[in-house]
């Protein structure tokens, strides 16, 4: 098994390894999973990295993979300013809602490793 930057192998396939995987289909947590991603979509999950010879591997170390699960908890009203609470308090409702909508569009339009099996907007 070799560890190379993702996407450098032919066909755009990569294996993602981590310490654990939970997919909510069963209550069990899979130890040392291997998630195969091809063309930006999860195509398989297996418990053994031995079949990974010759493929690119992205090792995430002591992480838990949550394929197919989306973190819907977003703090869209808060920004990176020095005092986000003051900014929220100074905005009228329409401005605040617009800022939140723009933040949601930005969050959802960028590719994110946590959403590998979800299509990107515009696809």
NORNOR-V382828 format. One record per helix or strand of 2 or more residues. SS is the DSSP state (~ for helix, > for strand). FROM is the first residue (numbers start at 0). LEN is the number of residues. If there is no record, write none. Layout:
ss = (SS/SS)
from = (FROM/FROM)
len = (LEN/LEN)
This chain:
ss = (~/>/>/>/>/>/~/>/>/~/~/~)
from = (9/12/19/29/33/40/48/55/63/83/92/112)
len = (3/5/2/2/5/6/4/4/2/7/17/3)
